[in-house]
């Protein structure tokens, strides 16, 4: 096959890639012919610094997200299971370079895939990708959406021949027809029902069209378990099985006491502490060709949601258990189709004495609030690089664990007086600070890249840098901020080639404002541990890219050293594509910080200061949308918030289980199970959190 496309754009590549695949009893063989009209580029600084071919397979053993095999034109190779940690797999790769091309011959045993005794007719998720360094081009056979690790968008590799002597195109068409027939059959099994309602994972695939399998196996009752001081989410798919668009009224109510309600069709009391939201489709790229549910505004005044024919809508319920008493709370989710059948008949004498027959349906649920009181403070504070745009923004960010608010250095354009000295006046920053009632209790991230911004706002007059830092300290102090709570990001993701300048600028900043926390954010331009060591005397806080600084032994050793010396170390993820994995890149962010025992969980970004852009383009990382005077959370926000809640259970267990060998043994590996051992399993955060909850209750019961 040679039907590759350019990654993300799905355009036509400028050079062909031709793959031949064969199998025998032991494994899979591939011959990959890479045409290269520009220049074959061997690696110069790590395998991915040159041309590579990457071969991916899905999981067959239940112990990985995927299997990855990479080879370059000089024969360098890498194998892994979906992370940047190399796995010593038993496989072979040979490479050769010719004029205007290079070729890789690869032999991958089934054992390297964890695939035991495969038989003809079986299949496996499969993709081949290619990096052309000279052309700055990435190619992929499967049309993956976000990264080459998107297993859910892989194609399939079928062992043996296509059935009935089909050609590939015929087989693919037949499979599409088979999938359509299976969906039609699912609808037919539920032909007596006009709508279906079922819970889905909060990190599910919310792509449009949305019709998860869960709705065809809807439960008769939902059981929820939460602790005190938790925001407990419940995501629901509401499937419309009719042939027309239907508007549904959604009510979340307490379950009426038996015998106290005159008619079962009467509405009950609103369930305490619940917020109802609906998913809105949002374009996933500038082209607007695909969409997925992401913004989660509150339901409208009528508490209704519209669902198209043969599709499902997304409902999102948040149960706020802050200061609730432990116990069982019975409720129901009532769905009323507003353009469906509804008939009232006189049932006897008296006003309002009716019987009702219609399409309204109730789904009962139990919310079990356990006798576990979680802290209202995050285990590890969050920094979402976000300004305090309004009180609703502050509230939502606090609920997700953010405790460090951004002051943008562009708003700190201090004016110069007649003696060319800065005056501590900054109306834009002042407006942000005025959002807080007790500034001395707040922490502030002053970024991005204060030094580079300072140069741009002061005509590259680097000699004024020391004076600017002194004025910044004066400005923050006169507004009531504690300087030790002010994280001044001197550089944001700098190129290490600027090292001499960075060292000088940090040294100057330290001398000018010794009380302020000087911060460095390091990203994809990987800085060596040796260079970081030289900057260490001047840096109080390091914010390090999660995918670049936590696998190399020298970086890990440096991190442990500076933490032992009282410096802060945080990690951050920077996902600017709407389809980034909700599980890996949002929910597990806090688990990553827990596993590495860090001081800050950071994420780019909570909300943008460019409020007029947010609804006109696809979000580029923001997990909150601007409302007129409020904010609207996204599905990505909810996934991140849930991870921050998960690890609070570990903190609670750590606090009360100091004398419990069982608790200590559990805590030793809890975060590792989620982030390393079962990083491929989206159910593992729930599993470990529930195990922690059970242990907490067990220990409390024994005291």
Secondary structure, DSSP 4 states (H G I P E B T S, - for coil): ----EETTT----SS-EEEEEEE-SSEEEEEEEEE-SS-----SSSGGGS-EEEEEEE-SSSS-SEEEEEEETTS-EEEESSSSS-----EEEEEEEETTEEEEEEEEEGGGGT--S--TT-EEEEEEEEEETTTTEEEESS--SS-TT-GGG-EEEESSPPGGG--HHHHHHHHHHHHHHHHHHHHHHTTT-SEEEEEE-TTS--BSS---GGGGG--SEEEEEEEET-EEEEEEEEEE-SSS-EEEEEEEEEPPPTTT-S-TTS--PBPTTEEEEEEEEEESSTT---EEEEEEEEP-TT-EEEE-TT-EEEEEEEEE-TTPPSEEEEEEEEEEETTS-EEEEE-SSSTT-EEEEES-EEEEEEEEEEEEE--SS-SSEEE------SHHHHHHHHHTTEEEEEE-GGG--PPB-TTS-B-S--HHHHHHHTT-S-GGG-EEEE-S-HHHHHHHHTTT-GGGHHHHHHHHHHHHHHTT--GGGEEEEEEES--GGGHHHHHHHHHHHHHH-TTSEEEEEE-SSPPPHHHHHHHGGG-SEEEEETTTSSSSHHHHHHHHHHHHTT-EEEEEEE--STTS-HIIIIIHHHHHHHHTT-SEEEEE-S--S-TTTTTTS--SS-SEEE-SSSEEEBHHHHHHHHHHHHHHHHHHHHHH-TT-HHHHHHHHHHHHIIIIITTT-TTHHHHHHHHHHHHHHHHHHH-
